[in-house]
């Protein structure tokens, strides 16, 4: 097992992180369109992540001189990459002098395979193969859907994370100006409702030191190419990078 890092980014590391994200964006015409993580808020498994075609890339930004260190760990990076069947990447960065801009140490994308140390060019790894979304991926999509709805409702988010093995997924400021939490579950078609976690009482007990107000959110996903009207129609898998419809009825009080 691994620990989820709740430490925030230091102001010094934040500058390095921003430069890394800007560099990656410049490698794609019109910028990366499918960022998975591009915010600096804890908890951290990776520092940045994105999808390019049918491939996922999870990145740990590093100061090659080791003067500053970012939150999280290589164990967490490998965990999310393995869970999503993606590529764990290190991105060594360097600042020539105090006050100067950060820049990648290596050319091109500036990415190294976190396991082998070899340079990675994401474009060379993209293929036409259909890759089915993992449980980590559909859970992350579900969390983002709930998070987006909370934001539309004017809620102030405190934290969120897409690890399906960790509850709760979201913390936000509730109506009484205190924290409230959300456990999220996702299911694939033909299921249309996710079951409440069997260990709900344990989740509530662990959260009670911060808040006794919890919610459950069920998200059902179906491919946009699925024909639902004809009985016996074959199930279309949830292919990575293809369209999906979401069914979400809002937070369920408990």
N, C-alpha and C positions, 0 to 999 in steps of 0.2 A: 504494500500500500504506500501511498505518498501523501504528503500534507499539502493542502491548498493554502497558498500564500495570501494572507490578508494584508500584508504590508503595502503601503502606498508607494508610488514612485517618488523618489527624491526630486527636487527641482533640477538638479544637475543631470540626473538620468532622464528626466522628461525631455530635456533639450536633445539628448542623444536619440531618444525614441522617436521624436518628431522628425529628425533628420533622416532616420532610417525609413520611416513611412513615406516621406516625400521622395526619397530615392527610389523606392519600390514603385511608387505611383508613376514615376517618370519612365519606367521600363515598358509601359503599355501605352499605346496611342489612346488618348482621351482618358488615361488613368485606369486604375483597377476598378472594375465595376462591381465586383462581388467580394467586398471585404467581409470577413466573418468576425474579426475582432480588430477594431481600429480606435479603441477608446482606452484611456489610461487609468481606469478604475479597477480596484481589486474585486474579487480574487483573481489570481494569476496562475494559469498553467502555461500559456504562451504569452508573448508580448504583442505580437501581431499575427494575423492569419487571413488568408484569402483563398478563393477558388479561382482557378484558371482552367477553363474547359472542364474536363472530367477529373481534374486533380486538385487536391487540397494541400496547402502549404502552411505549416505552423512554425513560427519564428521566435527565437530567443535572441534579443539584441544584447551585445556584449561590448564592453570597453576593453580593447586589446591590451591597454596598459594597466588594467585592473585598478584604476584610481577610484572608479565608481562601480557599483554593482546594482543590477536591477533585481526586482523581486521575483519570486518563483525559483524553479530549479530545473535542471535537465531531466530529472525523473518525471516531473509534471509535464514537461514538453513531450517526452516520449509517450507518456500515458495518453494524452489527448490525440497525438498522431496515430498511435496504435488503435485507439478506440474508433477513430474516424477513417482508418486506412488511408492516412495521408503521409506527408513527408515532413519529418522533424528537421528544422534548419537552424543553424547558428548564423548570426550576422555580425561579425566583428566590425567594430567602428573605432575610429581614431580622431582625436582632435590635435592638430599640429601644435597649437599653443593656447594658453589660457585666453578665453574670450573668442577664439576662432570657431569656425563652423565645424561640425562633425561631418565625417565622410566615411564611406565604407572602405575597409582595408583592401578588399579584393575587387577586381574589375567586374563588368557586366552587372548582374543583379546583386552581387556582393554576398551571395548565399553559399553556405557550406552544408553538406549533409552532416547532421549532428552525430551520426554514428560512424561514418567512414572518413569524414573530413574532406571529401571530394567536393569540388565546385558543382553547383546546381544551376542549370538554366531551365526554369519552369516550362518554357515553350517546348523544349525537347522532350518533356515527359508527358505532354498532353497527347491524347490519342482519340480515335473515333469510337473506342470501346464504350459500351453502355455499362456503367458501374452503379449497382444498386446502393442507395443510401443506407448507411449503418444506423444502428439504434442511437448512437451518439448524435448523428446528424439530424435525425428526425426530432430528437429531444431538443436540440439546440434551436431548430426551426420553431418548435412549439413555444419555447421560452421567449424567443424574439417576438412571436405573435402576441403573447400575453403582455410582455413589456411594452410593445407598441400601443396596445389598447389602453394600458394604464397611463401612458404618456398622453394619449388623446383625451383621456378623461381628466387631465390636469394633475395627475398624481406625481408626487416627487419620489423618484426612485432612489434607493439607498445603495443597493448592490444587486447583481444578478450573475448567474453562472450556468453553463450548459452541460455540466457533467451529470449524466443520468444516474450516477451512483451516489450523488450527494443531494440531500434535502436540507432546507428548502431551496428552491431555485431562485426566488426573488424576495427581496425585502423592499418595502416602500412605506412612506409616511401616510398613516391612515387618517380617518376623519377626526379623531381625537388628538391629532398631531403627534401621536406615538407610532412606533414601528409596528408593522403588520407583515406577515410572511405568506408566501404562496408555494405550495408543492404542485409541480406540474407533471403530467403524464401524457404521453402521445401514443396513438395507435394508428395502424395502417388499415385502409379499406380491405375487406368489407366491414371490419369493426367500425362502429360509429360513436362509441363512448368508452373512454379509458376508465378502468376501475380505480377506485381510491386506494392508496397504498395500504397494504396489509399491516404495516408497522406504523400506522398513523399516530397511535398513542405515544409511541417512542419518539416520533418526530416532534409532536407537540410538547412532550416533556423536555426534550433537549432545547427547544426554542423558548420555553416558559421563563427562563431567567432574563430574557430580553422582552418577550411579548407573549401574551396568551391568546392573541387574535390571529388565527390562521385561516387560510383559504385553500381550496383545491381547484385546479384548472385542468379540464380535459380538452385535448386537441386531437381531432381526427384528420388524417391526411389521405388524399386520394389523387392520383395522377390526373392531369387535365385531359389525358387521352383515354381515360376510362369511360366505357359505355355502361352506364348503370341501369338503363331502362330494360334491357333484355336479360331475362333470367338465364343463368348459365354462361354469361359472357365471361371470357377469361380475364383474370386479374392482371392489370398492367402494373408492373413494378414501379416503385418510386426511383426513377433514374436520377442520378446526381446531375444537377444543372438543367433538368427539365422542369416544366411547369407542374405545380401542385395546387389543389384547392384545399382550404382549411375549414374545418367546422369547429367553431368555438362559441359556446353559449354564455361566456362570462364567468366570473369567479363564483364558486359555490361555497356559501358559508358553512361552517362546521360547528 
